[in-house]
Amino acid sequence: MNSSAAPPSSEQAPAARAPRNEAALDEEPPPCSATCGPAAPRPARGILVLYSQSDTPGQLAPREGLADAETVATAQAVFEVLRQHTDVDVQLVAAAQHVERKLKAFPPQDYVVFNLFEGVDGLVREDADDPLDEEARTALTLKELGYRFTGADDCALALAVNKGQAKAALEAGGVLTPPWRVFACGDEVSEASLAGVPFPVIVKPVAEDSSLGIDGNAVVSDLATLRDRVAHITADYRQSALVEAFIDGREINAALWGDPPQVLPLAEVSLSDLGAPEKRIVSFAAKWEEDSFEYKHTPVTCPAQLPEELAERIRATALRAWQITDCRGGYARVDMRVCGEEVYVLEVNPNPSIAPDAGFANCARAAGFDYPHMILHILSMTGEDLHVYHS
């Protein structure tokens, strides 16, 4: 399917060794070099749980504060796991920006970073269309300073943060994604500029996550309403709007990790209770507002109940999307819609939420990893020697 922009080039992740599928925390592991790449010159003396937190939390809008509060809570949960299950120094490190200032006291040869930094919405990101936002800049900083760190590198994060450039890369790699356009303002929307993108369409900020900007009015069916919706998104979020064909189908999430990647059990978000097809979306309310109808009526089934042939095509699609966005050695979630026999990739999310009740943790749990085990497994992908861990 055609898009409005020429796709950027992207490197594909080469094949490598599979991660160890550990069965218990107190299991005696094989040498790290056999499971997770070259071993560190020496075991880390400590682990830094790096996360983003506003210096002025009262200035954040409530919708942004919910997502940022989850980051803080996740950091605390990860900290508790590492403190209980390792024999090294574990430190919580909060930053709004300029993470290098917060890391000065921790030499990179002695510390590995558990990277939960996402940037502080509305505070750090000056230009969300910048291909290197604060989350990607932080990963680049960690790499340049010589730290080993969990999750995706700066290149994967920079590609994924801009939904337009990520979709262009997916298309170039032969992955099916709904036809789309990116608009800087409502005045750009016309029949000509929208050619090839059929109504109804869904409108999203081009460089936000956590379903920010997605509500009950996100799906529109005519040109005038689309202009108004694009104008609303560009004004409220100070960035361009992604407009893509709305796919009325099953919402499937694939969680992946490791190098080469392992696909965890698939998950399905049930949307049938939300009524008309254009209301069947994972909105901000469905994701965050616990008292809302949407939140209470979008249950998740994991493992998803799918015919094996379809499940295998979904897994193959997720793996291809992972390779194109080069998430190797980290963890990610690929969001898809299935309509008939077609599997459409909506987004690739490197470093998704790993809160204890989040989708990634549920998929890991379905694969036999309890929460502590999941956190330690993610840490092991940095090459840190698992011999220091105990149950």
Backbone hydrogen bonds in HBPLUS format (Angstrom, degrees):
<---DONOR---> <-ACCEPTOR-->    atom                        ^
c    i                          cat <-CA-CA->   ^        H-A-AA   ^      H-
h    n   atom  resd res      DA  || num        DHA   H-A  angle D-A-AA Bond
n    s   type  num  typ     dist DA aas  dist angle  dist       angle   num
A0027-GLU N   A0024-ALA O   3.21 MM   3  5.37 163.9  2.23 110.2 112.5     1
A0034-ALA N   A0031-PRO O   2.97 MM   3  5.69 157.4  2.02 120.0 127.0     2
A0035-THR N   A0032-CYS O   2.87 MM   3  5.32 158.9  1.92 117.0 123.9     3
A0036-CYS N   A0032-CYS O   2.95 MM   4  5.84 170.1  1.96 176.2 173.5     4
A0045-ARG N   A0110-ASP O   2.62 MM  65  4.99 140.3  1.77 132.0 145.8     5
A0089-ASP N   A0045-ARG O   3.17 MM  44  6.37 156.9  2.23 150.2 143.1     6
A0046-GLY N   A0110-ASP O   3.06 MM  64  6.39 139.3  2.23 157.7 158.7     7
A0112-VAL N   A0046-GLY O   3.10 MM  66  6.59 153.9  2.17 149.8 153.1     8
A0047-ILE N   A0089-ASP O   2.72 MM  42  6.27 147.7  1.83 157.2 168.5     9
A0091-GLN N   A0047-ILE O   2.92 MM  44  6.35 161.6  1.96 163.6 169.3    10
A0048-LEU N   A0112-VAL O   2.87 MM  64  6.25 160.8  1.91 154.9 161.4    11
A0114-PHE N   A0048-LEU O   2.72 MM  66  5.90 163.1  1.75 151.6 157.7    12
A0049-VAL N   A0091-GLN O   2.77 MM  42  6.08 171.5  1.78 169.6 172.5    13
A0093-VAL N   A0049-VAL O   2.92 MM  44  5.85 172.3  1.93 144.8 142.4    14
A0050-LEU N   A0114-PHE O   3.05 MM  64  6.09 141.8  2.20 137.7 149.4    15
A0116-LEU N   A0050-LEU O   2.72 MM  66  5.61 155.1  1.78 159.5 168.1    16
A0051-TYR N   A0093-VAL O   3.00 MM  42  6.41 157.9  2.05 160.2 163.4    17
A0095-ALA N   A0051-TYR O   3.06 MM  44  6.46 143.2  2.20 153.8 164.9    18
A0053-GLN N   A0095-ALA O   3.03 MM  42  5.66 153.6  2.10 122.2 129.7    19
A0059-GLN N   A0056-THR O   3.00 MM   3  5.84 167.8  2.01 128.7 132.6    20
A0060-LEU N   A0057-PRO O   3.19 MM   3  5.65 164.4  2.22 114.6 119.2    21
A0064-GLU N   A0061-ALA O   2.91 MM   3  5.29 128.2  2.19 109.4 123.3    22
A0065-GLY N   A0061-ALA O   2.80 MM   4  6.02 153.8  1.87 156.3 165.1    23
A0066-LEU N   A0062-PRO O   3.15 MM   4  6.33 147.7  2.26 151.8 155.7    24
A0068-ASP N   A0064-GLU O   3.12 MM   4  6.38 164.4  2.14 152.5 157.4    25
A0069-ALA N   A0065-GLY O   2.79 MM   4  5.85 149.1  1.89 145.6 153.9    26
A0070-GLU N   A0066-LEU O   3.18 MM   4  6.45 145.3  2.30 140.6 148.9    27
A0071-THR N   A0067-ALA O   3.27 MM   4  6.66 147.8  2.38 142.6 150.6    28
A0072-VAL N   A0068-ASP O   3.26 MM   4  6.64 155.1  2.32 146.8 152.0    29
A0073-ALA N   A0069-ALA O   3.02 MM   4  6.30 164.2  2.04 150.6 154.7    30
A0074-THR N   A0070-GLU O   2.80 MM   4  5.96 155.3  1.86 151.2 158.0    31
A0075-ALA N   A0071-THR O   2.97 MM   4  6.18 157.3  2.02 146.6 152.6    32
A0076-GLN N   A0072-VAL O   3.07 MM   4  6.39 154.5  2.14 148.1 154.7    33
A0077-ALA N   A0073-ALA O   3.00 MM   4  6.29 153.3  2.08 144.0 151.3    34
A0078-VAL N   A0074-THR O   2.85 MM   4  6.13 163.1  1.88 158.1 162.1    35
A0079-PHE N   A0075-ALA O   2.87 MM   4  6.00 160.8  1.91 147.6 153.6    36
A0080-GLU N   A0076-GLN O   2.99 MM   4  6.22 157.2  2.05 146.8 152.0    37
A0081-VAL N   A0077-ALA O   3.11 MM   4  6.40 157.2  2.16 146.7 152.5    38
A0082-LEU N   A0078-VAL O   2.97 MM   4  6.24 170.8  1.98 159.7 161.3    39
A0083-ARG N   A0079-PHE O   2.84 MM   4  5.99 154.1  1.91 150.2 158.2    40
A0084-GLN N   A0080-GLU O   3.01 MM   4  6.08 151.2  2.10 143.2 150.2    41
A0085-HIS N   A0081-VAL O   2.91 MM   4  5.97 144.1  2.04 150.0 160.2    42
A0390-HIS N   A0085-HIS O   3.24 MM 305  5.32 154.5  2.31 120.2 127.6    43
A0101-ARG N   A0098-HIS O   3.11 MM   3  5.96 151.3  2.19 122.3 127.9    44
A0102-LYS N   A0099-VAL O   2.91 MM   3  5.26 127.7  2.19 106.3 120.1    45
A0103-LEU N   A0100-GLU O   3.24 MM   3  5.08 144.4  2.38  93.2 103.4    46
A0106-PHE N   A0103-LEU O   2.91 MM   3  5.44 165.8  1.93 124.7 128.7    47
A0110-ASP N   A0107-PRO O   2.92 MM   3  5.41 154.5  1.98 115.3 123.7    48
A0111-TYR N   A0107-PRO O   3.11 MM   4  6.27 133.4  2.34 150.4 163.7    49
A0113-VAL N   A0148-ARG O   2.85 MM  35  6.19 172.3  1.86 160.0 161.0    50
A0150-THR N   A0113-VAL O   3.02 MM  37  6.55 144.4  2.15 157.2 168.4    51
A0123-LEU N   A0120-VAL O   3.02 MM   3  5.50 161.6  2.05 135.9 138.2    52
A0124-VAL N   A0120-VAL O   3.04 MM   4  5.42 172.0  2.05 155.0 156.4    53
A0130-ASP N   A0127-ASP O   2.93 MM   3  5.46 161.5  1.96 116.8 123.0    54
A0137-ARG N   A0133-ASP O   2.82 MM   4  6.04 160.7  1.85 157.2 163.9    55
A0138-THR N   A0134-GLU O   2.95 MM   4  6.02 150.0  2.04 141.0 147.9    56
A0139-ALA N   A0135-GLU O   3.24 MM   4  6.58 157.8  2.29 144.5 149.5    57
A0140-LEU N   A0136-ALA O   2.95 MM   4  6.22 158.1  2.00 152.1 158.5    58
A0141-THR N   A0137-ARG O   2.82 MM   4  6.06 153.5  1.89 146.1 153.8    59
A0142-LEU N   A0138-THR O   2.92 MM   4  6.21 162.8  1.95 153.7 157.4    60
A0143-LYS N   A0139-ALA O   3.02 MM   4  6.23 157.5  2.08 145.3 151.4    61
A0144-GLU N   A0140-LEU O   2.88 MM   4  6.11 165.0  1.90 153.7 157.6    62
A0145-LEU N   A0141-THR O   2.89 MM   4  6.04 148.2  1.99 150.7 159.2    63
A0147-TYR N   A0142-LEU O   2.99 MM   5  5.36 154.5  2.06 162.3 158.2    64
A0146-GLY N   A0143-LYS O   3.11 MM   3  5.22 148.0  2.22 100.3 110.0    65
A0157-LEU N   A0153-ASP O   3.18 MM   4  6.39 166.6  2.19 155.5 159.6    66
A0158-ALA N   A0154-ASP O   2.84 MM   4  5.87 156.4  1.89 146.5 153.3    67
A0159-LEU N   A0155-CYS O   3.05 MM   4  6.21 153.6  2.12 145.4 151.9    68
A0160-ALA N   A0156-ALA O   3.01 MM   4  6.14 168.8  2.02 150.7 153.9    69
A0161-VAL N   A0157-LEU O   3.02 MM   4  5.99 148.1  2.13 146.2 153.0    70
A0166-ALA N   A0162-ASN O   2.99 MM   4  6.21 157.4  2.04 157.3 164.7    71
A0163-LYS N   A0206-VAL O   2.85 MM  43  5.35 168.5  1.86 168.1 164.1    72
A0167-LYS N   A0163-LYS O   2.94 MM   4  6.01 157.7  1.99 142.6 148.2    73
A0168-ALA N   A0164-GLY O   2.97 MM   4  6.20 153.6  2.04 147.9 155.6    74
A0169-ALA N   A0165-GLN O   3.05 MM   4  6.24 153.1  2.13 140.8 147.2    75
A0170-LEU N   A0166-ALA O   2.95 MM   4  6.25 153.9  2.02 146.7 154.2    76
A0171-GLU N   A0167-LYS O   2.91 MM   4  6.14 164.3  1.93 151.5 155.0    77
A0172-ALA N   A0168-ALA O   3.00 MM   4  6.20 160.1  2.04 145.7 151.3    78
A0173-GLY N   A0169-ALA O   3.01 MM   4  6.21 137.2  2.20 139.5 150.9    79
A0173-GLY N   A0170-LEU O   3.06 MM   3  5.05 126.3  2.35  94.5 109.0    80
A0175-VAL N   A0170-LEU O   2.93 MM   5  5.16 165.4  1.95 150.3 145.4    81
A0174-GLY N   A0171-GLU O   2.99 MM   3  5.16 163.6  2.02 109.6 113.2    82
A0345-VAL N   A0176-LEU O   2.87 MM 169  6.26 167.2  1.88 155.8 156.0    83
A0245-ALA N   A0179-PRO O   2.91 MM  66  5.68 158.2  1.95 163.4 170.2    84
A0181-ARG N   A0243-VAL O   2.80 MM  62  5.30 145.1  1.92 152.1 162.9    85
A0243-VAL N   A0181-ARG O   2.86 MM  62  5.30 175.8  1.86 163.9 164.0    86
A0183-PHE N   A0241-ALA O   2.93 MM  58  5.32 162.4  1.97 153.2 157.6    87
A0241-ALA N   A0183-PHE O   2.85 MM  58  5.32 167.2  1.86 156.5 157.9    88
A0188-GLU N   A0185-CYS O   3.20 MM   3  5.78 157.2  2.26 113.2 119.5    89
A0189-VAL N   A0186-GLY O   3.07 MM   3  5.62 161.5  2.11 117.2 122.9    90
A0194-LEU N   A0190-SER O   3.00 MM   4  6.03 135.2  2.21 143.6 155.0    91
A0195-ALA N   A0192-ALA O   3.20 MM   3  5.22 165.5  2.22 106.9 110.1    92
A0197-VAL N   A0194-LEU O   2.96 MM   3  5.63 155.1  2.03 149.9 149.9    93
A0246-PHE N   A0200-PRO O   2.97 MM  46  5.66 177.5  1.97 134.5 134.3    94
A0201-VAL N   A0220-VAL O   2.95 MM  19  5.59 158.3  2.00 159.0 165.1    95
A0220-VAL N   A0201-VAL O   2.86 MM  19  5.59 153.8  1.93 159.6 167.0    96
A0202-ILE N   A0244-GLU O   2.83 MM  42  5.58 159.7  1.87 163.4 167.2    97
A0244-GLU N   A0202-ILE O   3.10 MM  42  5.58 164.1  2.13 154.1 158.4    98
A0203-VAL N   A0218-ALA O   2.98 MM  15  5.40 151.3  2.07 138.1 146.3    99
A0204-LYS N   A0242-LEU O   2.93 MM  38  5.20 158.3  1.98 148.7 155.7   100
A0242-LEU N   A0204-LYS O   2.73 MM  38  5.20 160.2  1.77 162.6 166.7   101
A0206-VAL N   A0240-SER O   3.02 MM  34  5.66 162.4  2.05 149.3 144.6   102
A0212-LEU N   A0209-ASP O   3.18 MM   3  6.07 173.1  2.19 127.0 129.0   103
A0214-ILE N   A0211-SER O   3.12 MM   3  5.45 157.5  2.17 134.8 133.2   104
A0284-PHE N   A0214-ILE O   2.86 MM  70  5.74 165.5  1.88 165.7 160.7   105
A0218-ALA N   A0215-ASP O   3.04 MM   3  5.40 161.6  2.07 125.0 124.1   106
A0226-LEU N   A0222-ASP O   3.02 MM   4  6.19 149.6  2.11 145.9 155.4   107
A0227-ARG N   A0223-LEU O   2.97 MM   4  6.27 156.2  2.03 151.7 156.8   108
A0228-ASP N   A0224-ALA O   3.19 MM   4  6.52 161.4  2.23 147.8 152.1   109
A0229-ARG N   A0225-THR O   2.90 MM   4  6.14 155.2  1.96 147.7 155.1   110
A0230-VAL N   A0226-LEU O   2.87 MM   4  6.06 165.4  1.89 158.1 161.0   111
A0231-ALA N   A0227-ARG O   2.97 MM   4  6.16 160.0  2.01 147.7 153.6   112
A0232-HIS N   A0228-ASP O   2.95 MM   4  6.17 150.7  2.03 144.1 152.1   113
A0233-ILE N   A0229-ARG O   2.99 MM   4  6.29 163.5  2.02 153.1 156.4   114
A0234-THR N   A0230-VAL O   2.95 MM   4  6.12 174.0  1.95 158.3 160.0   115
A0235-ALA N   A0231-ALA O   3.05 MM   4  6.04 150.3  2.15 141.0 148.7   116
A0236-ASP N   A0232-HIS O   2.95 MM   4  6.00 169.4  1.96 152.9 156.4   117
A0237-TYR N   A0233-ILE O   2.92 MM   4  5.74 159.8  1.96 150.9 156.1   118
A0238-ARG N   A0234-THR O   3.12 MM   4  5.19 120.2  2.50 119.4 127.2   119
A0250-ARG N   A0338-VAL O   2.94 MM  88  5.06 149.2  2.03 147.2 142.4   120
A0338-VAL N   A0250-ARG O   2.89 MM  88  5.06 151.8  1.97 138.2 147.5   121
A0269-VAL N   A0251-GLU O   3.01 MM  18  5.49 156.2  2.07 148.9 156.5   122
A0252-ILE N   A0336-MET O   2.92 MM  84  5.14 160.3  1.96 139.5 145.3   123
A0336-MET N   A0252-ILE O   2.78 MM  84  5.14 158.3  1.83 165.3 170.2   124
A0253-ASN N   A0267-ALA O   2.84 MM  14  5.18 164.8  1.86 147.4 152.3   125
A0267-ALA N   A0253-ASN O   3.03 MM  14  5.18 167.3  2.04 155.3 158.0   126
A0254-ALA N   A0334-VAL O   2.93 MM  80  5.12 159.0  1.97 143.7 150.7   127
A0334-VAL N   A0254-ALA O   2.79 MM  80  5.12 162.6  1.82 150.3 155.0   128
A0264-LEU N   A0255-ALA O   2.82 MM   9  5.46 167.8  1.84 162.6 166.3   129
A0256-LEU N   A0332-ALA O   2.90 MM  76  5.39 166.5  1.92 153.9 156.5   130
A0332-ALA N   A0256-LEU O   2.93 MM  76  5.39 157.2  1.98 147.8 151.0   131
A0257-TRP N   A0262-GLN O   3.12 MM   5  5.48 145.3  2.25 137.9 148.3   132
A0262-GLN N   A0257-TRP O   2.74 MM   5  5.48 156.1  1.80 154.1 159.3   133
A0258-GLY N   A0330-GLY O   3.02 MM  72  5.73 147.5  2.13 161.0 164.7   134
A0329-GLY N   A0258-GLY O   3.32 MM  71  4.72 151.1  2.41 114.1 112.0   135
A0304-ALA N   A0266-LEU O   2.79 MM  38  5.48 141.5  1.93 127.4 135.8   136
A0268-GLU N   A0301-THR O   2.90 MM  33  5.26 155.2  1.96 144.8 153.0   137
A0301-THR N   A0268-GLU O   2.86 MM  33  5.26 160.6  1.90 152.9 157.1   138
A0270-SER N   A0299-PRO O   2.82 MM  29  5.52 173.1  1.82 176.7 174.3   139
A0274-LEU N   A0271-LEU O   3.09 MM   3  5.72 165.8  2.11 121.5 126.1   140
A0279-LYS N   A0276-ALA O   2.87 MM   3  5.48 159.0  1.92 123.2 130.3   141
A0280-ARG N   A0277-PRO O   2.99 MM   3  5.24 158.6  2.04 110.6 117.6   142
A0281-ILE N   A0279-LYS O   2.94 MM   2  5.70 129.5  2.20 108.4  93.2   143
A0287-LYS N   A0283-SER O   3.10 MM   4  6.32 140.7  2.26 142.3 152.4   144
A0287-LYS N   A0284-PHE O   3.17 MM   3  5.18 127.4  2.46  94.9 108.5   145
A0288-TRP N   A0284-PHE O   2.87 MM   4  5.93 150.1  1.96 154.3 162.4   146
A0289-GLU N   A0285-ALA O   3.03 MM   4  4.70 139.5  2.20 116.4 128.6   147
A0292-SER N   A0289-GLU O   2.97 MM   3  5.53 164.2  1.99 122.0 126.9   148
A0296-LYS N   A0292-SER O   3.21 MM   4  6.43 160.7  2.25 147.0 151.8   149
A0297-HIS N   A0293-PHE O   2.99 MM   4  6.03 127.4  2.28 145.3 158.9   150
A0310-LEU N   A0307-PRO O   3.06 MM   3  5.41 116.4  2.48 106.7 121.2   151
A0311-ALA N   A0307-PRO O   2.88 MM   4  6.13 165.8  1.90 160.1 165.0   152
A0312-GLU N   A0308-GLU O   2.89 MM   4  6.02 154.3  1.95 147.6 153.6   153
A0313-ARG N   A0309-GLU O   3.19 MM   4  6.47 150.2  2.28 139.8 147.1   154
A0314-ILE N   A0310-LEU O   2.91 MM   4  6.22 153.8  1.98 152.8 160.6   155
A0315-ARG N   A0311-ALA O   2.90 MM   4  6.18 160.6  1.94 149.9 154.9   156
A0316-ALA N   A0312-GLU O   2.93 MM   4  6.11 158.3  1.98 145.0 151.2   157
A0317-THR N   A0313-ARG O   2.91 MM   4  6.06 152.4  1.99 142.8 150.3   158
A0318-ALA N   A0314-ILE O   2.90 MM   4  6.15 160.5  1.93 152.2 157.4   159
A0319-LEU N   A0315-ARG O   2.93 MM   4  6.16 159.0  1.97 150.5 156.0   160
A0320-ARG N   A0316-ALA O   3.02 MM   4  6.23 156.2  2.08 143.5 149.8   161
A0321-ALA N   A0317-THR O   2.95 MM   4  6.22 158.4  1.99 151.0 156.8   162
A0322-TRP N   A0318-ALA O   2.92 MM   4  6.15 154.6  1.98 148.6 155.7   163
A0323-GLN N   A0319-LEU O   2.96 MM   4  6.23 159.1  2.01 149.6 154.6   164
A0324-ILE N   A0320-ARG O   3.00 MM   4  6.23 161.1  2.03 151.5 156.3   165
A0325-THR N   A0321-ALA O   3.09 MM   4  6.26 159.5  2.14 148.2 153.0   166
A0326-ASP N   A0322-TRP O   2.89 MM   4  5.92 108.2  2.41 135.9 153.6   167
A0327-CYS N   A0322-TRP O   3.31 MM   5  5.71 159.5  2.36 144.9 150.9   168
A0326-ASP N   A0323-GLN O   3.16 MM   3  4.88 149.3  2.26  94.4 103.6   169
A0330-GLY N   A0327-CYS O   3.11 MM   3  5.85 148.6  2.21 146.5 149.7   170
A0351-ASN N   A0331-TYR O   3.02 MM  20  5.86 161.6  2.06 159.3 153.6   171
A0333-ARG N   A0349-ASN O   3.00 MM  16  5.09 149.8  2.10 123.3 132.3   172
A0349-ASN N   A0333-ARG O   2.80 MM  16  5.09 161.0  1.84 153.1 158.8   173
A0335-ASP N   A0347-GLU O   2.97 MM  12  5.31 154.9  2.03 147.5 155.3   174
A0346-LEU N   A0335-ASP O   2.81 MM  11  5.53 160.4  1.85 147.9 153.7   175
A0347-GLU N   A0335-ASP O   3.39 MM  12  5.31 158.9  2.44 132.6 137.2   176
A0337-ARG N   A0344-TYR O   2.90 MM   7  5.20 153.2  1.97 145.3 154.2   177
A0344-TYR N   A0337-ARG O   2.84 MM   7  5.20 175.4  1.85 165.7 164.2   178
A0339-CYS N   A0342-GLU O   3.02 MM   3  5.35 153.0  2.10 149.7 157.1   179
A0342-GLU N   A0339-CYS O   3.01 MM   3  5.35 154.6  2.08 136.7 133.3   180
A0358-ALA N   A0355-ALA O   3.02 MM   3  5.07 168.6  2.03 114.3 117.5   181
A0362-ASN N   A0358-ALA O   3.11 MM   4  6.41 151.8  2.19 149.8 158.4   182
A0363-CYS N   A0359-GLY O   2.99 MM   4  6.28 154.1  2.06 150.6 157.0   183
A0364-ALA N   A0360-PHE O   2.93 MM   4  6.23 159.1  1.98 152.0 158.1   184
A0365-ARG N   A0361-ALA O   2.84 MM   4  5.98 152.8  1.92 143.4 151.4   185
A0366-ALA N   A0362-ASN O   2.99 MM   4  6.23 150.5  2.07 142.2 149.6   186
A0367-ALA N   A0363-CYS O   3.16 MM   4  6.45 127.4  2.45 134.7 148.2   187
A0367-ALA N   A0364-ALA O   2.99 MM   3  5.00 134.5  2.20  95.4 108.8   188
A0369-PHE N   A0364-ALA O   2.94 MM   5  5.29 164.1  1.97 143.6 139.3   189
A0368-GLY N   A0365-ARG O   2.97 MM   3  5.10 161.9  2.00 107.2 112.3   190
A0374-MET N   A0370-ASP O   2.86 MM   4  6.08 154.4  1.92 158.1 166.3   191
A0375-ILE N   A0371-TYR O   3.05 MM   4  6.32 164.5  2.07 159.6 162.2   192
A0376-LEU N   A0372-PRO O   3.01 MM   4  6.25 165.3  2.03 154.1 157.8   193
A0377-HIS N   A0373-HIS O   2.89 MM   4  6.03 147.0  2.00 143.3 152.9   194
A0378-ILE N   A0374-MET O   2.97 MM   4  6.26 157.8  2.02 152.1 157.3   195
A0379-LEU N   A0375-ILE O   3.00 MM   4  6.27 158.4  2.05 147.1 153.4   196
A0380-SER N   A0376-LEU O   2.91 MM   4  6.12 144.2  2.03 139.7 149.4   197
A0381-MET N   A0378-ILE O   3.16 MM   3  5.50 147.3  2.27 105.2 114.3   198
A0382-THR N   A0379-LEU O   3.06 MM   3  5.81 168.6  2.07 122.0 125.7   199
A0383-GLY N   A0380-SER O   3.03 MM   3  5.53 164.1  2.05 115.3 120.3   200
A0388-VAL N   A0385-ASP O   3.46 MM   3  6.54 177.6  2.46 124.8 125.1   201
A0389-TYR N   A0386-LEU O   3.07 MM   3  5.65 171.3  2.08 122.8 125.4   202
